[in-house]
Amino acid sequence: MKILVADRISPLGVEYLQKQDGFEVVEAYGSSPEKVLELVGDVSAIIVRSDTKVTKEVIAGAPLLKAVGRAGVGVDNIDIEAATEKGVIVMNTPGGNTIATAELTFTHMMCGTRAIVRGATGMREGKWERKELKGSELRAKTLAVLGFGRIGAEVAKRAQAFEMKVIAYDPYLTEDRAKEMEVEKVELEDAFSRADYLTVHMPLTDETRNMVDEDAFSKMKDGVRVFNCARGGIIKETALAEALKSGKVAAAGLDVYEQEPLPEDHEFRSIENLNLTPHLGASTAEAQESVGVEIAEAVAEVLQGGRIRNAINMPSIDPKDIEVLKPYLDLCHRMGGFARQAAKGTVSSIHINYWGGIVDFDAVPLTRAVLKGWLSGIAGDEGINDVNAPHKIKALGIKVETIKSSSSADYSELIEVKTVSSDGDEQSVRGTLLGKGNDPRIVEVDGRAIEVRPVDVLLVVRNVDKPGIVGKLGTILGDCEVNIANMSLSRAEDREWALTICELDHEPPESALQALVEDSDIREARISRQG
């Protein structure tokens, strides 16, 4: 398998890849977009930093591509949607440059508090501005951290060492985590109004773009200090410039910008109370070595069929969990296929329910297996995998709901896949694993108890509950030399129709199905293909 290293990473990372069996490593640093398109035709993975753009065209031009690795955190230069649609895993290295970025952030905070930059420049120019360059202290000031992930937490630790009070805004921050870190969790409006210092540490998304704008600055204290070493665009640049000029913001420090490199004529370059650095967040020897080795190991592991770590567009799954879940994954895949073929009309939603011991595991891989099975057999389903299955289901306008139930069930583990059509019609199938061999079974269809293995070919028949039906099935299939490996029946009881499901060795001809459906005692006869 060929791996394209499009941007320069640590030599240790490249060396690691070169030592792996079955890999060919192509180093193509500084390649033009046209050259990248030329090189990706037969690559299985691409590794980049921030320079090379992995566009929709690049992904489309790489039919063998399985993974894109970003040696760093931000993935703005990778078309995530195109990669997801194609089933390509996108990974980054969120931990490798954590300390480097946190330390740079705190450096900016120090330089925005004491006039280090102007003082150093003035000394070189022969000045002695001791009286003019009065600073402030960090102690007892309130620092608002927007985004409390790895980097935000490390910044908070350093601020607390300087006896600052730390408040944090992050929709995903739990109260327990905030208490553990000795920070106060607040709403965004409170963060703006209470901050003496404000720093952002979140990805650039539609929700975070221009999060700190004119309205936000109007809510802040006069003399607030603002810093961004995360992503350009989170702080609106025109709004920050005006706030700096007016004195609303006493000082600011930026390492990232809406346009990089920062244009030569940009107004930021002439604002004295603003310190600028050229995107140095991960620019330490330790960070570069760390992210280079980390992304090389992650890409190699994916190509070798191992663990998936730090994926942007799918969950990262521990190999030990996958080993335990493997028989459930096959069952879910087959149940998904059965459910789609049983559905009536246009399906508007899929409801997946879990009972018993299975609820202790992450349901995401199981749910994705159901969706992959549901998509199997649909025209144009080539290349469906764990990455793009949810994307393709969503593109079909189908809502997916997953529930882990704490109520008891008839089996130690039970999985249900229910489809609801736009006209309100509901169809359901339940399955489990039996015995020490983890043998998969379908144990209920539309509320009817039945037991059948979800083999590759199933014949599903709804028939009048009367003598002779089994004989008819055996005769028609026998005439076509189709062997019935097993048969399971669900009596009509208080219902009009009985349910019969046959496990077949191979698929019967269309003429056999036609003969079955033409029989007045048979309401429905269809083949359900699994696997």
C-alpha positions as CSV (number, residue, x, y, z in Angstrom):
1,M,0.0,0.0,0.0
2,K,1.3,3.4,-0.9
3,I,1.3,6.3,1.6
4,L,1.7,9.9,0.3
5,V,3.4,12.2,2.9
6,A,2.5,15.5,1.3
7,D,3.8,17.8,4.0
8,R,7.0,17.5,6.0
9,I,6.5,15.6,9.3
10,S,9.1,14.4,11.8
11,P,11.7,12.1,10.1
12,L,10.9,9.6,12.9
13,G,7.3,9.4,11.6
14,V,8.4,8.7,8.0
15,E,11.0,6.2,9.3
16,Y,8.3,4.4,11.2
17,L,6.2,4.0,8.1
18,Q,9.1,2.8,6.0
19,K,9.8,0.0,8.5
20,Q,6.3,-1.4,8.2
21,D,5.9,-4.4,5.9
22,G,3.8,-3.8,2.8
23,F,4.1,0.0,2.8
24,E,5.6,2.2,0.1
25,V,6.2,5.8,1.3
26,V,6.2,8.7,-1.1
27,E,7.5,12.0,0.2
28,A,6.3,14.9,-1.9
29,Y,6.7,18.0,0.2
30,G,5.7,21.3,-1.4
31,S,3.8,19.7,-4.3
32,S,1.4,21.9,-6.3
33,P,-2.3,21.0,-6.2
34,E,-1.9,19.6,-9.7
35,K,1.0,17.4,-8.6
36,V,-1.0,16.2,-5.6
37,L,-3.8,15.1,-8.0
38,E,-1.3,13.3,-10.1
39,L,0.2,11.4,-7.1
40,V,-3.0,10.2,-5.4
41,G,-4.2,7.9,-8.1
42,D,-2.9,4.8,-6.4
43,V,-2.4,5.8,-2.7
44,S,-4.1,4.2,0.3
45,A,-3.4,7.1,2.7
46,I,-2.4,10.7,2.7
47,I,-0.6,12.5,5.5
48,V,-0.6,16.3,5.6
49,R,0.0,19.2,8.0
50,S,-1.7,22.5,7.1
51,D,-0.2,23.3,3.7
52,T,-1.6,20.7,1.4
53,K,-5.3,20.8,0.7
54,V,-7.1,17.5,0.5
55,T,-10.0,18.7,-1.6
56,K,-13.0,17.0,-3.0
57,E,-11.1,16.6,-6.3
58,V,-8.2,15.0,-4.5
59,I,-10.5,12.5,-2.8
60,A,-12.4,11.7,-6.0
61,G,-9.1,11.1,-7.7
62,A,-7.9,8.5,-5.2
63,P,-10.0,5.4,-5.6
64,L,-7.9,3.3,-3.2
65,L,-7.8,6.0,-0.5
66,K,-8.7,4.7,3.0
67,A,-7.3,7.3,5.4
68,V,-6.2,10.9,5.6
69,G,-4.0,11.8,8.5
70,R,-3.4,15.4,9.8
71,A,-0.3,15.9,11.8
72,G,-1.9,18.5,14.0
73,V,-5.3,19.4,15.3
74,G,-7.1,21.6,12.7
75,V,-8.6,19.9,9.6
76,D,-9.7,23.0,7.8
77,N,-7.6,21.9,4.8
78,I,-9.4,18.6,4.4
79,D,-12.8,18.2,2.9
80,I,-14.4,16.2,5.6
81,E,-17.8,15.9,3.9
82,A,-16.2,14.5,0.7
83,A,-14.1,12.1,2.7
84,T,-17.0,10.9,4.7
85,E,-19.2,10.3,1.6
86,K,-16.3,8.3,0.0
87,G,-15.8,6.3,3.2
88,V,-12.4,7.7,3.9
89,I,-11.3,8.0,7.6
90,V,-10.0,11.4,8.6
91,M,-7.7,11.4,11.7
92,N,-5.8,14.1,13.5
93,T,-3.4,14.3,16.5
94,P,-5.2,16.3,19.2
95,G,-2.7,15.4,21.9
96,G,0.6,16.0,20.2
97,N,0.7,19.8,20.3
98,T,-1.4,20.3,23.4
99,I,1.4,21.6,25.6
100,A,3.0,23.6,22.9
101,T,-0.2,25.5,22.1
102,A,-1.1,26.0,25.8
103,E,2.3,27.4,26.5
104,L,2.1,29.8,23.5
105,T,-1.3,30.9,24.7
106,F,0.1,31.7,28.1
107,T,3.1,33.5,26.5
108,H,0.6,35.7,24.7
109,M,-1.3,36.4,27.9
110,M,2.0,37.4,29.6
111,C,2.9,39.7,26.7
112,G,-0.5,41.2,26.8
113,T,-0.2,41.9,30.5
114,R,3.4,43.3,30.6
115,A,4.8,45.3,27.6
116,I,7.5,42.7,26.8
117,V,7.4,43.2,23.0
118,R,7.4,47.0,23.0
119,G,9.9,47.1,25.8
120,A,12.3,44.8,23.9
121,T,11.9,46.6,20.7
122,G,12.4,50.0,22.4
123,M,15.6,48.8,24.0
124,R,17.0,47.8,20.6
125,E,16.1,51.3,19.4
126,G,18.0,52.9,22.3
127,K,14.8,53.9,24.3
128,W,14.3,53.7,28.0
129,E,10.4,53.6,28.5
130,R,10.3,52.5,32.1
131,K,7.7,55.0,33.1
132,E,5.5,54.6,30.0
133,L,5.3,50.8,30.0
134,K,3.2,50.2,33.1
135,G,1.6,46.7,33.1
136,S,-0.8,44.7,35.1
137,E,-0.8,41.4,37.1
138,L,-2.5,38.1,36.4
139,R,-3.2,37.3,40.1
140,A,-6.9,37.6,41.1
141,K,-8.0,38.2,37.6
142,T,-10.8,36.2,35.9
143,L,-9.8,34.2,32.9
144,A,-12.7,33.0,30.6
145,V,-11.7,29.9,28.6
146,L,-14.0,29.3,25.6
147,G,-13.7,25.6,24.8
148,F,-12.5,23.4,27.6
149,G,-10.8,20.5,25.8
150,R,-7.2,19.4,26.1
151,I,-5.6,22.7,25.4
152,G,-8.2,24.8,27.3
153,A,-7.7,22.6,30.3
154,E,-3.9,23.0,30.1
155,V,-4.2,26.8,29.9
156,A,-6.5,26.7,32.9
157,K,-3.8,24.8,35.0
158,R,-1.2,27.5,34.2
159,A,-3.6,30.3,35.0
160,Q,-4.4,28.7,38.4
161,A,-0.7,28.5,39.1
162,F,-0.7,32.3,38.7
163,E,-3.7,32.5,41.1
164,M,-6.2,33.5,38.5
165,K,-9.9,32.6,38.8
166,V,-10.9,30.4,35.8
167,I,-14.4,30.2,34.3
168,A,-15.2,28.0,31.3
169,Y,-17.7,27.9,28.6
170,D,-18.1,24.6,26.7
171,P,-21.4,22.9,25.9
172,Y,-19.7,19.5,26.4
173,L,-18.1,20.3,29.7
174,T,-19.7,18.3,32.6
175,E,-20.2,19.6,36.0
176,D,-18.1,16.8,37.4
177,R,-15.2,17.6,35.1
178,A,-15.4,21.3,35.9
179,K,-15.3,20.5,39.6
180,E,-12.4,18.2,39.1
181,M,-10.5,21.0,37.3
182,E,-11.5,23.5,39.9
183,V,-13.1,25.8,37.3
184,E,-16.6,27.3,37.2
185,K,-18.8,26.3,34.3
186,V,-20.7,29.3,32.8
187,E,-22.9,30.2,29.9
188,L,-21.4,32.2,27.0
189,E,-23.0,35.5,28.0
190,D,-21.5,35.2,31.5
191,A,-18.1,34.4,30.1
192,F,-18.2,37.6,28.1
193,S,-19.4,39.8,30.9
194,R,-17.1,38.5,33.7
195,A,-13.8,38.0,31.8
196,D,-10.7,40.1,32.6
197,Y,-8.9,37.8,30.2
198,L,-10.6,35.7,27.4
199,T,-9.0,32.9,25.4
200,V,-10.6,30.6,22.8
201,H,-9.8,27.0,22.3
202,M,-12.3,25.4,20.0
203,P,-12.5,24.3,16.3
204,L,-13.8,26.6,13.6
205,T,-17.3,25.5,12.7
206,D,-20.5,27.2,11.5
207,E,-21.4,27.6,15.2
208,T,-18.1,29.0,16.4
209,R,-17.3,31.3,13.4
210,N,-17.4,34.9,14.5
211,M,-18.5,33.8,18.0
212,V,-16.6,36.8,19.4
213,D,-18.0,39.7,17.4
214,E,-19.2,43.3,18.0
215,D,-22.1,42.1,20.2
216,A,-19.8,40.0,22.3
217,F,-17.3,42.9,22.8
218,S,-20.2,45.2,23.9
219,K,-20.9,42.8,26.7
220,M,-17.3,42.7,28.0
221,K,-15.6,44.9,30.6
222,D,-13.6,47.9,29.5
223,G,-9.9,46.9,29.4
224,V,-10.5,43.2,28.8
225,R,-7.6,41.2,27.2
226,V,-8.4,38.7,24.4
227,F,-6.3,35.9,22.9
228,N,-6.7,33.4,20.1
229,C,-4.2,30.5,19.4
230,A,-6.9,28.1,18.2
231,R,-8.4,29.0,14.8
232,G,-8.7,32.2,12.8
233,G,-12.3,33.3,12.3
234,I,-13.6,32.5,15.8
235,I,-12.8,36.1,16.8
236,K,-14.2,38.5,14.2
237,E,-11.2,40.4,13.0
238,T,-12.9,43.7,12.1
239,A,-14.7,43.7,15.5
240,L,-11.4,43.1,17.4
241,A,-9.6,45.8,15.5
242,E,-12.3,48.4,16.4
243,A,-12.3,47.2,20.1
244,L,-8.5,47.6,20.3
245,K,-8.6,51.0,18.7
246,S,-11.3,52.2,21.0
247,G,-9.6,50.9,24.2
248,K,-12.5,48.5,24.9
249,V,-9.8,45.8,24.6
250,A,-6.7,46.8,26.4
251,A,-4.5,44.2,24.6
252,A,-4.8,41.1,22.5
253,G,-2.6,38.4,21.1
254,L,-3.2,36.3,18.0
255,D,-1.4,33.3,16.5
256,V,-4.1,32.5,13.9
257,Y,-6.0,34.5,11.3
258,E,-9.0,34.4,8.9
259,Q,-6.5,34.5,6.0
260,E,-3.0,33.0,6.4
261,P,-0.4,34.2,5.8
262,L,-1.7,37.5,7.1
263,P,-1.8,40.0,4.2
264,E,1.0,42.6,4.3
265,D,-1.5,45.5,4.3
266,H,-3.7,44.1,7.1
267,E,-4.7,46.7,9.7
268,F,-3.6,44.4,12.5
269,R,0.0,45.1,11.6
270,S,-0.3,48.7,12.7
271,I,-2.2,48.3,16.0
272,E,0.2,48.7,18.9
273,N,-1.7,46.9,21.6
274,L,-1.9,43.8,19.5
275,N,0.8,41.1,19.5
276,L,1.0,38.8,16.5
277,T,2.8,35.5,15.8
278,P,2.7,33.5,12.5
279,H,0.7,30.4,13.6
280,L,3.4,29.0,15.9
281,G,1.1,27.0,18.1
282,A,2.6,23.6,17.3
283,S,6.0,24.9,16.3
284,T,8.2,23.3,19.0
285,A,10.6,20.5,18.3
286,E,8.8,18.3,20.8
287,A,5.3,18.9,19.3
288,Q,6.5,18.3,15.7
289,E,8.1,15.0,16.6
290,S,5.1,13.9,18.7
291,V,2.4,14.7,16.0
292,G,4.6,13.2,13.2
293,V,5.1,9.9,15.0
294,E,1.5,9.8,16.3
295,I,-0.1,10.3,12.9
296,A,2.3,7.8,11.2
297,E,1.3,5.1,13.8
298,A,-2.4,5.9,13.5
299,V,-2.4,5.7,9.7
300,A,-0.4,2.5,9.7
301,E,-2.8,0.9,12.3
302,V,-5.8,1.7,10.1
303,L,-4.2,0.3,6.9
304,Q,-3.3,-2.9,8.8
305,G,-6.8,-3.4,10.1
306,G,-6.2,-2.3,13.7
307,R,-7.5,0.3,16.0
308,I,-8.9,3.6,14.7
309,R,-7.8,6.5,16.8
310,N,-8.7,10.2,16.8
311,A,-11.0,9.9,13.8
312,I,-12.8,13.1,13.0
313,N,-15.7,11.4,11.0
314,M,-16.3,8.2,12.9
315,P,-15.9,6.9,16.5
316,S,-12.5,5.6,17.7
317,I,-13.0,2.0,18.8
318,D,-10.7,-0.1,21.0
319,P,-9.7,-3.4,19.3
320,K,-10.6,-5.4,22.4
321,D,-14.2,-4.1,22.2
322,I,-14.3,-4.9,18.5
323,E,-13.3,-8.5,19.2
324,V,-16.1,-8.9,21.7
325,L,-18.6,-7.2,19.5
326,K,-17.7,-9.0,16.3
327,P,-20.5,-11.6,16.3
328,Y,-23.0,-8.8,17.2
329,L,-21.7,-6.7,14.3
330,D,-22.5,-9.5,11.9
331,L,-25.9,-10.0,13.4
332,C,-26.7,-6.3,13.2
333,H,-25.5,-6.2,9.6
334,R,-27.8,-9.0,8.7
335,M,-30.7,-7.6,10.6
336,G,-30.3,-4.3,8.8
337,G,-30.6,-6.0,5.5
338,F,-33.6,-8.0,6.6
339,A,-35.3,-4.9,7.9
340,R,-34.9,-3.0,4.7
341,Q,-36.3,-5.8,2.6
342,A,-39.3,-6.2,4.9
343,A,-40.1,-2.5,4.9
344,K,-43.2,-1.3,3.1
345,G,-43.2,2.0,1.2
346,T,-40.8,4.8,1.8
347,V,-38.9,4.5,5.1
348,S,-38.8,7.7,7.1
349,S,-37.1,6.4,10.2
350,I,-35.1,3.5,11.6
351,H,-35.3,2.8,15.4
352,I,-32.6,0.5,16.9
353,N,-33.2,-0.7,20.4
354,Y,-30.7,-2.6,22.7
355,W,-31.5,-4.7,25.8
356,G,-29.4,-6.6,28.3
357,G,-25.6,-6.9,28.6
358,I,-25.0,-5.4,25.2
359,V,-26.0,-1.9,26.6
360,D,-22.7,-1.8,28.5
361,F,-20.8,-1.4,25.2
362,D,-20.6,1.5,22.9
363,A,-23.6,1.1,20.6
364,V,-22.2,3.3,17.8
365,P,-20.4,0.4,15.9
366,L,-23.5,-1.8,16.3
367,T,-25.7,0.9,14.9
368,R,-23.4,1.6,12.0
369,A,-23.4,-2.2,11.2
370,V,-27.3,-2.0,11.1
371,L,-27.1,0.9,8.7
372,K,-24.5,-0.8,6.5
373,G,-26.7,-3.9,6.3
374,W,-29.7,-1.7,5.5
375,L,-27.9,-0.1,2.6
376,S,-26.6,-3.4,1.2
377,G,-28.2,-4.3,-2.0
378,I,-29.3,-0.8,-2.8
379,A,-28.2,0.4,-6.2
380,G,-25.0,2.4,-5.9
381,D,-24.0,0.9,-2.5
382,E,-20.4,0.3,-3.6
383,G,-17.9,1.3,-1.0
384,I,-20.3,1.5,2.0
385,N,-18.4,1.3,5.3
386,D,-18.6,2.5,8.9
387,V,-17.5,6.0,7.9
388,N,-20.1,6.8,5.2
389,A,-23.1,4.6,6.2
390,P,-24.7,7.3,8.5
391,H,-24.0,10.0,5.9
392,K,-25.7,8.0,3.2
393,I,-28.7,7.1,5.4
394,K,-29.1,10.8,6.2
395,A,-28.8,11.7,2.5
396,L,-31.8,9.4,1.9
397,G,-33.8,11.5,4.4
398,I,-34.1,8.7,7.0
399,K,-33.9,9.6,10.7
400,V,-32.1,7.1,12.9
401,E,-32.9,6.7,16.6
402,T,-30.9,4.5,19.0
403,I,-32.2,3.5,22.5
404,K,-30.4,1.5,25.2
405,S,-33.2,0.1,27.3
406,S,-32.8,-0.8,31.0
407,S,-36.0,-2.9,31.0
408,S,-35.9,-6.7,31.0
409,A,-36.1,-8.8,27.9
410,D,-36.6,-12.5,27.1
411,Y,-32.9,-12.9,26.3
412,S,-29.7,-11.9,28.0
413,E,-29.0,-9.6,25.0
414,L,-31.5,-8.5,22.5
415,I,-31.4,-6.1,19.5
416,E,-34.4,-4.7,17.6
417,V,-34.5,-2.9,14.3
418,K,-37.8,-1.2,13.5
419,T,-38.6,0.7,10.4
420,V,-41.4,3.3,10.1
421,S,-42.6,4.2,6.6
422,S,-44.0,7.6,5.6
423,D,-47.5,6.2,5.7
424,G,-47.0,5.0,9.3
425,D,-46.5,1.3,8.5
426,E,-44.1,-0.3,11.0
427,Q,-42.0,-3.5,10.5
428,S,-39.7,-4.9,13.1
429,V,-37.1,-7.7,13.6
430,R,-35.4,-8.8,16.7
431,G,-32.2,-10.8,17.0
432,T,-29.8,-12.2,19.6
433,L,-26.9,-14.6,20.0
434,L,-27.4,-18.1,21.4
435,G,-25.1,-20.5,23.2
436,K,-21.4,-20.4,23.7
437,G,-20.8,-20.3,20.0
438,N,-22.5,-17.0,19.7
439,D,-24.8,-18.3,17.0
440,P,-26.9,-15.5,15.5
441,R,-30.7,-15.9,15.5
442,I,-33.7,-13.8,14.4
443,V,-36.1,-14.5,17.2
444,E,-39.0,-12.2,16.4
445,V,-40.5,-10.6,13.3
446,D,-43.3,-8.0,13.6
447,G,-44.1,-9.2,17.1
448,R,-44.2,-12.9,16.1
449,A,-41.9,-15.3,18.0
450,I,-39.8,-17.3,15.5
451,E,-36.3,-18.7,15.5
452,V,-34.2,-18.7,12.3
453,R,-30.5,-18.2,11.5
454,P,-30.0,-15.1,9.3
455,V,-28.3,-17.1,6.6
456,D,-27.5,-15.5,3.2
457,V,-30.9,-16.6,1.7
458,L,-34.2,-16.6,3.6
459,L,-37.6,-17.3,2.2
460,V,-40.2,-15.3,4.1
461,V,-43.8,-16.5,3.6
462,R,-47.1,-15.3,5.1
463,N,-49.7,-17.9,4.7
464,V,-53.1,-19.3,5.8
465,D,-52.6,-21.4,9.0
466,K,-53.9,-24.7,7.6
467,P,-52.5,-28.2,6.8
468,G,-50.6,-28.6,3.6
469,I,-48.6,-25.4,3.5
470,V,-45.3,-27.0,4.4
471,G,-45.9,-29.6,1.8
472,K,-46.5,-26.9,-0.9
473,L,-43.3,-25.1,0.0
474,G,-41.3,-28.3,-0.1
475,T,-42.7,-29.4,-3.4
476,I,-42.3,-26.1,-5.2
477,L,-38.7,-25.6,-3.9
478,G,-37.8,-29.3,-4.4
479,D,-38.9,-29.1,-8.1
480,C,-36.3,-26.3,-8.5
481,E,-33.7,-28.4,-6.6
482,V,-33.5,-25.8,-3.8
483,N,-32.8,-27.4,-0.5
484,I,-34.5,-26.2,2.7
485,A,-31.8,-26.2,5.4
486,N,-34.2,-25.2,8.2
487,M,-37.7,-24.0,8.6
488,S,-39.4,-22.0,11.4
489,L,-43.1,-21.4,11.9
490,S,-45.1,-18.9,13.8
491,R,-48.8,-19.9,14.1
492,A,-51.5,-17.4,13.3
493,E,-53.2,-17.8,16.8
494,D,-55.5,-14.7,16.9
495,R,-54.1,-13.3,13.6
496,E,-55.3,-14.0,10.1
497,W,-51.9,-15.1,8.7
498,A,-49.1,-17.4,9.9
499,L,-45.4,-16.7,9.3
500,T,-43.0,-19.2,7.8
501,I,-39.3,-18.5,7.3
502,C,-37.1,-21.1,5.5
503,E,-33.3,-21.1,5.5
504,L,-32.3,-22.0,1.9
505,D,-29.0,-23.3,0.5
506,H,-29.3,-21.0,-2.5
507,E,-31.8,-18.6,-4.1
508,P,-34.7,-20.2,-6.0
509,P,-35.7,-19.0,-9.5
510,E,-38.3,-16.3,-10.0
511,S,-40.7,-19.0,-11.3
512,A,-40.8,-20.6,-7.9
513,L,-41.7,-17.4,-6.1
514,Q,-44.4,-16.8,-8.8
515,A,-45.9,-20.2,-8.1
516,L,-46.0,-19.5,-4.4
517,V,-47.6,-16.0,-4.6
518,E,-50.2,-17.4,-7.1
519,D,-51.4,-19.9,-4.5
520,S,-54.6,-18.7,-2.8
521,D,-53.3,-19.8,0.6
522,I,-50.2,-17.7,0.5
523,R,-50.4,-13.9,1.0
524,E,-46.8,-13.1,0.5
525,A,-43.6,-14.9,-0.5
526,R,-40.3,-13.1,-0.8
527,I,-36.6,-13.7,-0.7
528,S,-34.5,-11.8,1.9
529,R,-30.8,-11.8,1.1
530,Q,-28.4,-11.3,4.0
531,G,-24.6,-11.0,4.3
